[in-house]
């Protein structure tokens, strides 16, 4: 149903105008309308993120601290120490929260990347399929052969001649196919977003139902 409330109608038309302002950049060039829409997006996003961050801090840390869980004072103090960057005399205090943040992010990142992106991939590559399906064996052979050839392409310590000549060429071809497929998926995703905006335009004009 098309909205009947005056504020909802104004909201969808404002969103449509902002969308046209953003698309004026690739269709024409950078202009005042595009900069206005861009600044509006950045400002509103920062305002929303600030409110969400404050509410999350109160819910996760301050409220438990007020209920007797006094160990939450540690992350609160570390967060406050981060603002010492604004005070040149005491900005050394910001090193402690930054060190904790970088160390925790690095540890969690290594744990999250090592197992699914490396170990599981290696296990999946060297594990033959359980079923006797011909397509499953073709996929297994292609993935194993493509992985080996692609890795051989990055053997930069040896010149790609002799024994390494043809496997490295096949590996380069497989890498190019993979990058091409990735780029194609990106283009299709952009077109899907464009189709969604076109559908929104027709909905605002009342041609399609909301």
N, C-alpha and C positions, 0 to 999 in steps of 0.2 A: 504494500500500500504506500502511495506517495504521502509523505508527512503533511500534516495539516497545521501543526504548531508553527507559529511565525519564527521562533528561534531555530527550530530544526530546519525549516526551509532556508533561512538565512545562512545556517551553518553549511549546508550542502552547496549552496551557491558560492560562498566564500572559499570553500575547499576547491571548487571548480575553477575559480579565478586564480587561486594560488597555483593550481596545477598548470594552467595556461602560462602563468608567469615563469614557472620552472622550465617548461618546454620551449619557451621563447629563446633560451640560450642555444640549444643545438639547432633550432630552426633558423635563427638569425645570428645573434652574437650576444656578448655580455651587455646587459642594459640595466637601467634603474629598476625595472619591474622584477627582473631576475634577482638582483641583489636584495630587493625588499623581501621577496619570498624566501630567499636563502637565509637571510638574517632572522626572519620570523620563525623559520623551522629550527634554526640553531638555538635561538633564545627560548622558544617554547620547550624544546627538548631538554635544555639545561635546567629550566625551571622545574619540569616534571622529575628529572633525575635528582635534583636537589631535595624535593619534597619526599620522594621515595627513599633516598638515602637517610634523611633525618628520621622518618618513620621507622625504617628498618633498624637504625641504630638504637632508637628508643625501645623497640620491641625486643631486639636480640640481646642488647647489652645493658641499657640503663634500667629497664623494668626488672630483669632478674637481679641486678645489683641492689635495687631498692627492696627486693624480696629476700635479701640475706645472702645471695650468692656473690660474696665479696671478691672472688677471683676475677670477676669481669672488670674490675678496676684496671687490670693490666692492659687489655686491648684499648680501653678508653684512654688511658694515659698515652699509649703509643699513638693513637689517633690524634690526640691533642698535640703531641710532640711534632707531628708532621707539619703543623702550622708555624713551627719555628723557622721555616724557610722564609717567612715574611719578615723576620727580625734578623738582620745581619749579625748582630752580636751573639745570638744564641742559635744560629742555624745549624750548628754542629749536632744539636739534639735530634734533628731530622734523620741523622744517619741510622739511628737505632730502629725506628719503624720501617725505614726503607730496606734495611738489611733483613729484618724479619719478613717483610712482604716479598722481597725478591727470593729469599731462601725458601719460603713456603711455596711460592708459585713455581720455582724451579723443581722442587721435590715432587710436588703434585703433578706438574707437567711431565716430568720424566716418567713417573709411574703411569700416567694416563696415555703417554705416547709409546713407551717401550713395549708394553704388552699387546695392545690392540694393533698398533701400526707396524711393529717389527716382528715380535715373537709369533703372534697369531698368524701373520702373513707368511712367515717362513714355514710354520707347521702346515698351513693350508696348501702351500706350494708343493711340499714334499710328501704330503699324504695322498695316496691314490684313492680314487672313489670306491665306496663300498659296493655299489651296484655294478652290474654288467652292462649298463646303458652305454651305447656307442658314443653318443654325444657327450656324456660325462667324461669319458676317456679322451675324446678329442679336445675338450676344454682343458682337462688336466695336462695333456701333452703340450698344448699351445702355451698355457700359462707357465709351465716349467721351462720350456724351450725359450719363450720370450723373456723370462726373467734372467736366465743365464746369459743370453745374448746381450740384453740391455746392460747387465753388470759388466760384461766384457768390454762394452763400448767405453766404460769409464776407467779401464785399465790404462791410465795415462803414463805409467812407468815404462811401457813397451810400445814401440811403433806398431801401428796397425798394418802389419805386413805379414806375409807368409801364412802361418796357421791362424792368426788372429784376423786376417783380412776380411773373410766372408762372414764370420760370426759377428764382427763389429758392425759391418754394413747392415746385416739383418737387425741387429740391436738398434742401430740408428733409425732404421725404417719403422720398427715397432714403437720407438719413442715418439717419432713424428706422428704415427697413427694415433697414439694415446693423447698427445697434445692437441691434435686436430679434433678428436672426439670431445675432449674437454672444452675446447673453444666452441664447438658446435652446440654443446649443452648450454654453455653460457649465453650464446646468441638466442637459443630457443627460450631460455628463461627470461631474457630481456623482452622478447616479443610477447611472451605470455603476460609480463607486466604491462606492456603497451596495450595489449588486448583488454586487460582488466581496466585500464584507464579509459579506453574507448567505450567499454560497457558502462562505466560510471557516468561518462558524458551523456550517453543515450538515456540512462536512468534519470539523471537530473532534468533532462529536457522532456521527460515523460514519454519517450518513445518505447522504452522497455520498462517493465514493472520493477519497482525497488526491491 
